[in-house]
């Protein structure tokens, strides 16, 4: 059964047309409370002091969610091109795993095999998957959505961002540190069910939670289908779109 989506607007909403300028925006689509609870039950639990569960892009629950026509239509309207989902991770913050995320950009992608391609590197292995850092122009075409299965207020360790930094390309650690000390930082609290859009090159972080409640976020990354040829995405789930 496909999840039900409803429109949800709140005081947290930045306009979606701010995605290009700011690098993030809250979608007008949202999951209702009962669907958030169902997803949380169907997805693997984050346990053992871990920060998250990776490699979920092929999980049946994630595939059903991504095949929801409204999600495909909506993301197509925002991006205007054929996207595939290439990575999915479930994050949570609990008293056992109340982690801090330093300021960074999301710059690694998971691929099937190692092939020398100019501009790609360094290579690494994470959770058994082969990863590589692609050129900035590939990352600039990608989009992440963060589906919040719980409310994420200021006490829950929400995302913090430095708006507009996705337009600066790939940044070295000293550049990121300088931006974090010089630029305005925005904390992004969101309600349960909210779908936050984010460019992977946006400089972002999060602080430890001050509350003991769950802060579960399903983080899914999308990319144009042929954007890394001759490399191949490790996994790819196409979006459904109305004809």
Residue pairs with C-beta under 8 A, 6 or more apart in sequence:
1 64
2 64
2 65
2 67
2 68
2 69
3 31
3 35
3 38
3 39
3 64
3 65
3 68
4 31
4 32
4 35
5 29
5 30
5 31
5 32
5 35
5 68
5 70
5 71
6 29
6 30
6 31
6 32
7 28
7 29
7 30
8 28
8 29
8 30
8 191
8 193
8 194
9 28
10 26
10 191
10 194
12 26
12 188
12 189
12 190
12 191
12 194
13 26
13 28
14 22
14 24
14 25
14 26
15 25
16 25
16 26
16 27
16 28
16 78
16 197
17 25
18 24
18 25
19 25
19 78
19 197
19 199
21 163
21 164
22 161
22 163
22 164
23 161
23 163
23 164
23 165
23 166
23 167
23 198
23 199
23 201
23 202
24 159
24 161
24 163
24 188
24 196
24 197
24 198
24 199
24 202
25 196
25 197
26 190
26 194
26 195
26 196
26 197
27 74
27 145
27 194
27 195
27 196
27 197
28 74
29 70
29 71
29 74
29 195
30 191
30 193
30 194
30 195
31 39
31 147
31 149
31 193
31 195
32 193
33 192
33 193
35 193
36 148
36 149
36 150
36 192
36 193
37 149
39 61
39 65
39 147
39 149
39 218
40 149
40 150
40 214
40 216
42 61
43 53
43 56
43 59
43 61
43 62
43 90
43 218
44 53
44 56
44 59
44 90
45 53
46 52
46 53
46 90
46 91
46 92
46 94
46 97
46 216
49 96
49 97
50 97
51 91
51 92
51 93
51 97
51 99
52 89
52 90
52 91
52 92
53 89
53 90
54 89
54 126
54 127
54 129
55 88
55 89
55 110
55 127
55 128
55 129
55 235
56 62
56 88
56 89
56 90
56 218
57 85
57 86
57 87
57 88
57 220
57 235
57 236
57 237
58 235
58 237
59 88
62 85
62 88
62 218
62 220
62 237
63 237
65 71
65 147
65 218
66 72
66 85
66 220
66 237
66 239
67 237
67 239
67 240
68 240
69 240
69 241
69 242
71 239
71 240
72 239
72 240
72 241
72 242
73 241
73 242
75 83
75 143
75 145
75 222
75 239
76 82
76 83
76 239
76 241
78 143
78 197
79 143
79 222
81 224
82 224
82 225
82 238
82 239
83 143
83 222
83 223
83 224
83 225
83 239
84 222
84 223
84 224
84 225
84 233
84 236
84 237
84 238
84 239
85 220
85 221
85 222
85 236
85 237
85 238
85 239
86 109
86 110
86 221
86 222
86 223
86 233
86 234
86 235
86 236
87 109
87 110
87 220
87 221
87 235
88 218
88 219
88 220
88 221
89 218
89 219
90 216
90 217
90 218
90 219
91 215
91 216
91 217
91 219
92 214
92 215
92 216
92 217
93 99
93 156
93 157
93 208
93 209
93 214
93 215
94 212
94 214
94 215
95 212
98 157
98 208
98 209
99 208
100 205
100 206
100 207
100 208
101 204
101 205
101 206
102 205
103 162
103 176
103 177
103 179
103 180
103 203
103 204
103 205
104 176
104 203
104 204
104 205
105 139
105 165
105 170
105 171
105 176
105 200
105 201
105 202
105 203
105 204
106 139
106 144
106 200
106 201
106 221
107 133
107 134
107 139
107 170
107 200
107 201
108 124
108 126
108 131
108 132
108 133
109 131
109 132
109 133
109 134
109 138
109 221
109 223
109 228
109 233
110 126
110 129
110 130
110 131
110 233
110 234
110 235
111 130
111 131
111 132
111 228
111 231
111 232
111 233
111 234
112 130
112 231
112 232
112 233
112 234
113 130
113 231
113 232
114 123
114 130
114 132
115 230
115 231
117 230
117 231
119 134
119 135
120 132
120 133
120 134
120 135
120 231
121 132
121 133
122 132
122 133
123 130
123 131
123 132
124 131
124 132
125 131
129 234
130 234
132 231
133 170
134 228
136 169
136 170
136 201
138 223
138 227
138 228
139 170
139 200
139 201
140 166
140 169
140 199
140 201
141 223
141 224
141 227
142 199
142 200
142 221
142 222
142 223
142 227
143 197
143 198
143 199
143 200
143 221
143 222
143 223
144 197
144 198
144 199
144 200
144 219
144 220
144 221
144 222
145 195
145 196
145 197
145 198
145 219
145 220
145 222
146 159
146 195
146 196
146 198
146 217
146 218
146 219
146 220
147 193
147 194
147 195
147 217
147 218
147 219
147 220
148 190
148 191
148 192
148 193
148 194
148 195
148 196
148 216
148 217
149 192
149 193
149 214
149 216
149 217
149 218
150 156
150 192
150 213
150 214
150 215
150 216
151 190
151 191
151 192
151 213
152 158
152 159
152 189
152 190
152 191
152 194
152 215
152 217
153 189
153 211
154 187
154 189
155 209
155 210
155 211
156 189
156 209
156 210
156 211
156 213
156 215
157 206
157 207
157 208
157 209
157 210
157 215
158 187
158 188
158 189
158 190
158 206
158 215
159 187
159 188
159 196
159 198
159 204
159 205
159 206
160 185
160 186
160 187
160 188
160 204
160 205
160 206
160 207
161 185
161 186
161 188
161 198
161 202
161 203
161 204
162 179
162 180
162 183
162 184
162 185
162 186
162 202
162 203
162 204
163 184
163 186
163 202
165 171
165 179
165 183
165 201
165 202
165 203
166 199
166 200
166 201
166 202
166 203
167 201
168 175
168 201
169 201
170 201
171 179
171 203
176 203
179 203
180 203
180 205
188 196
190 196
198 204
200 221
209 215
222 239
223 233
225 236
225 238
